[in-house]
Amino acid sequence: MKQSGKNTSAGLGRTTWVFSAGFAPSQSTGREPEFTSRNTLCLLNTGDTPACVSLMVYHEDSDPVGAYEIRVEPRRVKHQRINGLIEPEAVPLDVPLGLVLEPDVPVVAQLYYLDSRNGELTVSHLNPAPLD
């Protein structure tokens, strides 16, 4: 396999990511875990060192919660279900949420949404809010 000519030791991506439109439904239809309604944070670390991603969860009617820490090994991808975050406290279901990620090395991030309520399937990829 041919490597690209770019030096990826620092990794692609950035060190701040903001997602303003998260929501994890509590209801699902279909086989578990494949069709469990969820938000999944997709993280890509193209660099040569592990990434420690610090994640804050924001709510519309309470203070932010965090920091949650997610480790992404070098040159790997990690998919983290938001409903699977427990420490420092479980992320509540059925409420809007926003996410701010601050990894210690550049990563690429995307938020994936799967909603299987009412026997129908909705899937979307949420892009981060643009930063200056």
N, C-alpha and C positions, 0 to 999 in steps of 0.2 A: 504494500500500500504506500503510495507516494505521500509524503508530508508536504504541506504548503510551505512556502518560503518565509512565512511570517513567524516571528518569535512569539510564542504564546506563553512564555514563562510567567508573564504578568497576568495573562488571561484576558479574554474578551469580556465585554459587558461594562458594568459600572458599580459603584459602591453605594448608591441610594436608589431605591425603587419605591414607587407609591401606587397603590391600587385603591381606588375610592369606591368601588362597587362590588363588595363581597356580600354573600348571603349563603348560609348553609341550612337548607330545609331539614326538618326533623322527620318528614314523611317520605317514604319511598315505595316503589312498586317493582316487583321482580326479584330475581335472584340476588342474594347478598354474597360477597361484597360487590360484585360487578355492577349492580344497578342501585346501590345505595346512593341517595342524593348527597352531593358534597361539593365543596370547593377544594381544589388541589393546587398547591403551589408547585410549579415546575421550575427547578433550578438547574442551571448548567454551569459547571466550573471547568473552563478550558485551560486553566493555569496548571502550574507544576506543584502548587502547594494546596493543602486543604483549605476550604473556606468555612468560616464560622459566620453564619448569617444570624444577625440579631433581628428579631421580628416583634413589632409592637402592633397590637390589635386595637383599633379605635371603634367606639360605639356612639350612637346618637344621643343616648341618655345616661351615660356613665363615663367615668374616667378611663383612659387607655389602660390596657393590661399588657404586661410583658416585663422584661424581654424574654421571649421564647428563643431558644438557640437551636439552630439546625446546622448540622455538619454536612458538607458536601466534599467528597474526596476529590483529589486532583484528576482532571480529565474525565469527569463522570457527571451524570445527571442524577438528580434526586427528585422524586415526587412525594410531597408531604401533604397529606390530607389536613385541611384546617380543622375539621371536626375531630381529628386525632390528637390535636395539641392539648395537653393536660396540665403541664407545669409551666408557669406558676399557678394557673387555674384553667379549667376546661373552657374552651370557647363556646359560648351559648349558641344554640340553634334557633332558627326562625327570627333572627334579628339582623338588620343591616349591619355591615361592618366594613371598615377600611383597614388597609395594611400598609405599614411602612417597614421596609427591609433595609438594613444597613450591614452588608457583609464586610469582613475585614480585608478581603481581596475582591477584585472585580468578578461579578457573575452575571449571567443572563437570567431573567426571571419572566414568568408568564403565569397568569392565574386561569385555571380551567374550571368550568362550572358544569355540573351534571345535575339535572333535576328530573327525577322519575316519578314525581307525584301524579296521582290520578291516572295511572296507567299509560301515561305519555312520556316521551323522552325529549328533554331539551338539553342541548350541549352547546357551549360557547367557550371561546378563549377570550379572556379579558386582557387587553393591553394596558400597560401602566400609564399613569398620568404623565404627560411630558414635563420634563424639568428643564429649567434654563441652564 
